[in-house]
Amino acid sequence: MTTFAELTTMQVGGEPARLVEATTTDDLLAAVREASLGDDPWFVLGGGSNTVASDEPFEGTVVRVATRGVERVDSDDDRVHLRVAAGEPWDDLVAHTVDRGWSGLEALSGIPGSTGASPIQNIGAYGQEVASTLVAVDFLDDDSGDFVRIPAANLDLGYRTSVFKKGRRGVVTAVEFALVDDGGASEQVAYPQLAKALGVELGARVSVGDVRSSVLALRAAKGMVLDPDDRDTASSGSFFTNPVVSRADASSLPPDAPRWPTGPEPERRVVPLGEEPAAPAPRAPAEVKLSAAWLIEHAGVAKGFRLPGSRAAISSKHTLALTNRGGATGDEVAELARYVQQRVQSEFGVLLHPEPVLLGLSL
């Protein structure tokens, strides 16, 4: 019987009671509808790059999305619209768009997993994220049983989140993107590390092929491009999201802790002498994004760290990745993740949250 260890990039996890592989949209819809009508749990699995499962048997149905297809569709604007099957490997899609000189996804090269999973956590890297090109998703809603098209504006997309991570249950069957055909020119380079690798200033535009090559090289140097000969890539990528905290909480961190404002700056007002200041208008709280990797490293958890006797370890290339060094169990991965959480919280008062889906495991 196939196990989660064989179906996921972390290479841990036990056997599902039932595994259904759907290679067409009709098969996918039928499998999910059948599973949702039963009393047993069910789980939709794409490329397996964002799932860490327990080694205990999964007493339910796993529906593996194996649909394929990239179709150009008509649109009312001058952008290139693509409708992509949920099971299409993400990096195959990016390569397809770069080969044709279309921009919008080039900085997302090398991310493992399937296209259907991309809007669920609004994947992003090196200054791009799915939200900037996403038009809509085709979705089978588990609550209503309806097969619907949901515009991107209704998906509540944010940093590594969407309406699907906030309780809307079902399955994405296809995703529509809108890209730009500008003679092979990339979007403006918006990430300092990528600009440095390309040898250009922030805001410059280069070829989409050059962006893809540089991103793949940067990711490979961090063990973030799948390689069967490199145990650092037996992971789920970045295990923790970069925490977003209040400006007040961020001010308590060391001055050299990286931080990026994500909310509005406090309003500056001038009040003439002798006048009472008017009550300020309600504003969204100012927030700051922190570097999870920096917090982990400065909490004393180094690259390559592992707990005594464990076969799970921090990547030797990147502190944000937890890796399976060979034969690790899901419990060992979770134990290491809890240790990292505790060290960071003890040192800085910041709680890190996992990025992958934990199936049968908890932190």
C-alpha positions as CSV (number, residue, x, y, z in Angstrom):
1,M,0.0,0.0,0.0
2,T,1.2,3.5,-0.8
3,T,2.1,5.6,2.2
4,F,2.3,9.4,2.8
5,A,6.1,8.9,3.0
6,E,6.0,8.0,-0.7
7,L,3.6,10.8,-1.6
8,T,5.2,13.8,0.2
9,T,8.5,15.6,-0.1
10,M,9.1,15.3,3.7
11,Q,9.0,11.5,3.1
12,V,7.2,10.7,6.4
13,G,3.7,9.3,7.1
14,G,1.7,6.1,7.2
15,E,-0.8,4.4,5.0
16,P,-4.2,5.9,4.1
17,A,-7.1,3.4,4.3
18,R,-8.1,4.3,0.8
19,L,-6.2,6.2,-2.0
20,V,-7.9,7.5,-5.1
21,E,-5.9,9.0,-7.9
22,A,-7.9,11.4,-10.0
23,T,-6.5,12.1,-13.5
24,T,-9.5,14.0,-14.9
25,T,-11.6,16.8,-13.5
26,D,-14.7,14.6,-13.6
27,D,-12.9,11.8,-11.7
28,L,-11.7,14.4,-9.1
29,L,-15.2,15.8,-8.6
30,A,-16.7,12.3,-8.3
31,A,-14.0,11.2,-5.8
32,V,-14.4,14.2,-3.6
33,R,-18.2,14.0,-3.6
34,E,-18.1,10.3,-2.7
35,A,-15.6,10.9,0.1
36,S,-17.5,13.8,1.5
37,L,-20.7,11.8,1.8
38,G,-19.2,9.2,4.0
39,D,-18.5,9.3,7.7
40,D,-14.7,8.8,7.5
41,P,-12.2,11.6,7.2
42,W,-10.9,12.6,3.7
43,F,-8.0,14.6,2.5
44,V,-7.0,16.1,-0.8
45,L,-3.3,15.7,-1.7
46,G,-1.6,17.5,-4.5
47,G,2.2,17.4,-5.0
48,G,2.8,16.6,-1.4
49,S,5.2,19.4,-0.8
50,N,3.2,21.1,1.9
51,T,2.0,18.1,3.9
52,V,3.6,16.4,6.9
53,A,1.7,13.3,8.1
54,S,1.8,11.1,11.1
55,D,3.1,7.6,10.8
56,E,-0.2,6.2,12.1
57,P,-2.6,4.9,9.5
58,F,-5.0,7.5,8.1
59,E,-8.4,6.0,8.6
60,G,-10.1,7.6,5.6
61,T,-9.7,8.5,2.0
62,V,-6.9,10.4,0.3
63,V,-7.8,11.9,-3.1
64,R,-4.6,12.5,-5.0
65,V,-5.0,15.3,-7.6
66,A,-3.2,14.1,-10.8
67,T,-5.0,16.2,-13.4
68,R,-3.0,17.9,-16.1
69,G,-3.4,20.7,-18.7
70,V,-2.5,24.3,-19.5
71,E,-5.0,26.1,-21.7
72,R,-5.0,29.6,-23.1
73,V,-8.4,31.2,-22.8
74,D,-10.0,34.3,-24.3
75,S,-10.2,37.4,-22.2
76,D,-11.4,41.0,-22.3
77,D,-8.0,42.5,-21.7
78,D,-4.6,42.4,-23.4
79,R,-3.1,40.0,-20.9
80,V,-2.4,36.3,-21.5
81,H,-5.0,34.2,-19.6
82,L,-4.2,30.6,-18.7
83,R,-6.6,28.0,-17.2
84,V,-4.5,25.4,-15.5
85,A,-5.6,22.0,-14.1
86,A,-5.1,21.7,-10.4
87,G,-2.7,18.7,-10.7
88,E,-0.3,20.4,-13.1
89,P,3.1,20.6,-11.4
90,W,3.7,24.2,-10.4
91,D,7.3,24.5,-11.7
92,D,6.2,22.9,-15.0
93,L,3.7,25.8,-15.4
94,V,6.3,28.4,-14.6
95,A,8.7,26.9,-17.1
96,H,5.9,26.9,-19.7
97,T,5.3,30.6,-19.2
98,V,8.9,31.6,-19.1
99,D,9.6,29.6,-22.3
100,R,7.0,31.8,-24.0
101,G,8.3,35.0,-22.6
102,W,5.3,35.8,-20.4
103,S,5.9,37.5,-17.1
104,G,4.2,37.2,-13.7
105,L,5.4,33.9,-12.4
106,E,9.1,33.9,-13.1
107,A,10.3,34.6,-9.6
108,L,8.2,31.7,-8.3
109,S,10.4,29.2,-10.1
110,G,11.5,26.0,-8.3
111,I,8.6,25.9,-5.8
112,P,7.5,22.3,-5.6
113,G,3.9,21.2,-5.5
114,S,0.8,21.5,-7.7
115,T,-0.9,24.4,-9.2
116,G,-4.2,23.8,-7.4
117,A,-2.4,24.4,-4.1
118,S,-0.9,27.7,-5.1
119,P,-3.8,30.0,-4.2
120,I,-4.6,28.1,-1.0
121,Q,-1.6,29.6,0.8
122,N,-0.9,32.3,-1.8
123,I,2.6,31.1,-2.5
124,G,5.2,33.7,-2.9
125,A,9.0,34.2,-3.2
126,Y,11.5,36.8,-4.3
127,G,9.0,39.6,-4.6
128,Q,6.2,37.9,-6.4
129,E,3.1,36.1,-5.1
130,V,0.2,34.3,-6.7
131,A,-2.2,37.0,-5.7
132,S,-0.8,39.4,-8.3
133,T,-1.7,37.2,-11.3
134,L,-4.6,35.1,-10.0
135,V,-7.9,35.7,-11.7
136,A,-10.1,33.0,-10.3
137,V,-10.4,29.4,-9.2
138,D,-12.8,26.6,-10.1
139,F,-13.9,25.1,-6.8
140,L,-16.1,22.3,-5.5
141,D,-17.6,23.6,-2.3
142,D,-17.9,20.9,0.3
143,D,-20.6,22.7,2.4
144,S,-23.0,23.4,-0.5
145,G,-22.0,20.7,-2.9
146,D,-21.9,23.4,-5.7
147,F,-19.2,23.6,-8.3
148,V,-18.4,27.3,-8.5
149,R,-15.9,29.8,-10.0
150,I,-14.5,32.1,-7.3
151,P,-12.9,35.4,-8.4
152,A,-9.6,36.2,-6.8
153,A,-11.1,39.2,-5.1
154,N,-13.3,36.9,-3.0
155,L,-10.5,34.6,-1.8
156,D,-9.3,36.9,1.0
157,L,-5.7,36.4,-0.1
158,G,-2.9,37.5,2.3
159,Y,0.5,36.5,3.4
160,R,0.5,32.7,3.0
161,T,-3.2,32.5,3.5
162,S,-6.6,32.5,1.8
163,V,-10.2,31.8,2.5
164,F,-9.4,28.1,2.2
165,K,-7.1,28.3,5.2
166,K,-9.8,30.0,7.2
167,G,-12.4,27.2,7.0
168,R,-13.8,27.1,3.5
169,R,-13.6,23.4,2.7
170,G,-13.6,21.7,-0.7
171,V,-11.2,21.2,-3.6
172,V,-9.7,23.5,-6.2
173,T,-10.0,21.9,-9.7
174,A,-8.5,24.6,-11.9
175,V,-6.8,28.0,-11.6
176,E,-6.8,31.0,-14.0
177,F,-3.9,33.4,-14.2
178,A,-3.4,36.6,-16.2
179,L,0.2,37.2,-17.4
180,V,1.9,39.9,-19.4
181,D,3.5,39.4,-22.8
182,D,6.1,42.2,-23.1
183,G,8.7,40.6,-25.3
184,G,10.1,38.4,-22.7
185,A,10.8,41.2,-20.1
186,S,10.2,40.3,-16.5
187,E,8.3,42.2,-13.9
188,Q,10.3,44.8,-12.0
189,V,12.8,43.0,-9.8
190,A,11.4,43.6,-6.3
191,Y,13.6,41.6,-4.0
192,P,17.1,42.7,-2.9
193,Q,18.7,39.2,-2.9
194,L,17.4,38.6,-6.4
195,A,18.5,42.0,-7.7
196,K,22.0,41.3,-6.3
197,A,22.1,37.8,-8.0
198,L,21.1,39.4,-11.3
199,G,23.5,42.3,-10.9
200,V,20.8,44.9,-11.3
201,E,19.1,47.6,-9.2
202,L,15.8,47.1,-7.5
203,G,13.0,48.0,-10.0
204,A,15.0,46.9,-13.0
205,R,13.5,44.6,-15.7
206,V,15.5,41.8,-17.2
207,S,14.5,38.7,-19.2
208,V,12.1,36.2,-17.6
209,G,14.6,33.5,-18.4
210,D,17.4,35.3,-16.4
211,V,15.0,35.7,-13.4
212,R,14.1,32.0,-13.5
213,S,17.8,30.9,-13.7
214,S,18.8,33.2,-10.8
215,V,15.9,32.1,-8.7
216,L,16.6,28.4,-9.3
217,A,20.2,29.0,-8.3
218,L,19.3,30.8,-5.2
219,R,16.8,28.2,-4.1
220,A,19.2,25.3,-4.9
221,A,21.8,27.0,-2.6
222,K,19.3,26.8,0.2
223,G,18.3,23.2,-0.5
224,M,14.9,24.4,-1.8
225,V,14.9,22.6,-5.2
226,L,14.1,18.9,-5.0
227,D,17.2,16.7,-5.5
228,P,17.1,13.0,-4.6
229,D,20.8,13.1,-3.8
230,D,20.5,16.0,-1.4
231,R,18.9,15.2,2.0
232,D,18.4,18.9,2.6
233,T,15.6,18.8,0.0
234,A,13.7,16.1,1.8
235,S,11.6,18.7,3.5
236,S,8.4,20.8,3.1
237,G,10.3,23.9,2.2
238,S,10.0,26.7,4.7
239,F,8.5,25.1,7.8
240,F,7.5,28.3,9.5
241,T,5.9,31.4,8.2
242,N,7.5,34.8,8.9
243,P,5.6,36.1,11.9
244,V,3.6,39.3,11.7
245,V,3.5,41.2,15.0
246,S,2.5,44.6,16.2
247,R,4.9,47.5,15.9
248,A,5.1,47.6,19.7
249,D,6.1,43.9,19.9
250,A,8.7,44.4,17.2
251,S,10.3,47.2,19.1
252,S,11.3,44.8,21.8
253,L,13.5,42.8,19.5
254,P,17.2,43.5,19.0
255,P,17.9,46.4,16.7
256,D,19.5,44.1,14.1
257,A,16.5,41.9,13.8
258,P,15.1,42.2,10.2
259,R,11.7,43.7,10.0
260,W,9.4,44.9,7.3
261,P,6.4,47.2,8.0
262,T,3.1,45.7,6.6
263,G,0.6,48.2,8.0
264,P,0.1,51.9,7.9
265,E,2.6,54.2,9.5
266,P,1.2,56.1,12.5
267,E,-0.5,59.3,11.5
268,R,1.5,62.5,12.1
269,R,-0.6,65.5,13.1
270,V,0.2,69.1,14.0
271,V,-2.1,70.7,16.6
272,P,-1.9,74.5,17.1
273,L,-1.1,75.6,20.6
274,G,-4.2,76.1,22.7
275,E,-6.4,73.8,20.6
276,E,-7.6,70.4,21.7
277,P,-6.5,67.6,19.4
278,A,-9.4,65.9,17.6
279,A,-9.8,62.2,18.2
280,P,-7.9,60.3,15.5
281,A,-9.9,58.3,13.0
282,P,-9.8,54.6,13.5
283,R,-6.9,53.0,11.7
284,A,-5.8,49.4,11.1
285,P,-3.1,48.4,13.6
286,A,0.4,48.9,12.4
287,E,2.1,45.5,11.9
288,V,5.6,44.4,11.2
289,K,6.8,41.2,9.4
290,L,9.8,39.5,11.0
291,S,12.3,37.0,9.7
292,A,11.6,33.5,11.1
293,A,15.0,32.3,9.9
294,W,16.7,35.1,11.8
295,L,14.7,34.4,15.0
296,I,15.6,30.7,14.8
297,E,19.3,31.3,14.3
298,H,19.5,33.9,17.1
299,A,17.6,31.6,19.4
300,G,20.5,29.3,19.2
301,V,19.2,26.8,16.7
302,A,21.9,26.4,14.1
303,K,21.9,24.9,10.6
304,G,22.2,21.1,10.8
305,F,20.9,20.9,14.4
306,R,19.1,17.8,15.4
307,L,17.8,16.5,18.7
308,P,19.8,13.5,20.2
309,G,18.9,10.3,18.4
310,S,16.5,12.0,16.0
311,R,16.6,11.5,12.2
312,A,15.0,14.9,11.6
313,A,17.2,18.0,11.5
314,I,17.4,21.6,10.5
315,S,18.7,21.9,7.0
316,S,22.4,22.4,6.7
317,K,21.8,25.2,4.2
318,H,18.8,27.1,5.6
319,T,17.5,27.3,9.2
320,L,13.8,27.7,8.0
321,A,13.7,24.1,6.6
322,L,13.2,21.0,8.7
323,T,14.5,17.9,6.9
324,N,14.3,14.2,6.9
325,R,17.9,12.9,7.1
326,G,16.7,9.4,6.2
327,G,14.1,7.3,8.0
328,A,12.7,10.1,10.1
329,T,9.2,9.7,11.5
330,G,6.4,12.3,11.5
331,D,6.7,12.5,15.3
332,E,10.4,13.3,15.0
333,V,9.7,16.1,12.6
334,A,7.0,17.5,15.0
335,E,9.3,17.1,18.0
336,L,12.0,19.2,16.3
337,A,9.4,21.8,15.2
338,R,8.1,22.1,18.8
339,Y,11.7,22.5,20.0
340,V,12.3,25.4,17.6
341,Q,9.0,27.0,18.5
342,Q,9.9,26.8,22.2
343,R,13.4,28.3,21.8
344,V,12.2,31.2,19.7
345,Q,9.3,31.9,22.1
346,S,11.5,31.7,25.1
347,E,14.2,34.0,23.6
348,F,12.0,36.6,21.8
349,G,8.4,36.0,22.9
350,V,7.3,35.3,19.4
351,L,5.3,32.2,18.5
352,L,6.2,30.7,15.1
353,H,3.4,29.1,13.1
354,P,3.9,26.1,10.8
355,E,3.4,26.6,7.1
356,P,2.7,23.0,6.0
357,V,-0.5,21.1,6.7
358,L,0.0,18.8,9.7
359,L,-2.0,15.6,9.3
360,G,-2.4,13.6,12.5
361,L,0.4,15.8,14.1
362,S,0.3,18.8,16.3
363,L,2.8,21.4,17.7
